[in-house]
Amino acid sequence: MVVFICRMARASDAQRAKRLNRARSLLRQRRHLALAVQQLAKSCSISQRQAYRYLERAQQLQGPVPVSAPKVAFTVKLSRILVHRLRRYAARARLTLSESVSRALMAMLDRGRRRG
């Protein structure tokens, strides 16, 4: 007997944000929950169970979730000391390494824009 296991990829941050915003929109239209579950599942190509979970989370939102731009991985080489400091900073700030580096780079690039 051959068994095929199909694993679905996890949703990206942008997909999650779009789904939460769609769920929030359906709830604000005062849709019946069962109808909202069906509509969200169909429009996002997800299971009804997943749709229900998005709707549950959307009920707690104060406003729309910002949709972030897709991220691209790239490799850089840093000194061991700098990586150690970065990891310590990220842990203290409760951020991922990626978010820590992104914020630092944005601050540096924004500062450079103000000159001239």
Long-range contacts (C-beta under 8 A, 24 or more apart in sequence): 12-70, 13-68, 13-71, 14-67, 14-68, 14-69, 14-70, 16-65, 17-65, 17-66, 17-67, 17-68, 18-44, 18-67, 19-44, 19-46, 19-54, 20-54, 20-57, 20-58, 20-61, 20-65, 21-64, 21-65, 21-67, 22-54, 23-51, 23-54, 23-55, 23-57, 23-58, 24-58, 24-61, 24-64, 24-65, 26-55, 26-58, 27-55, 27-58, 27-59, 71-98
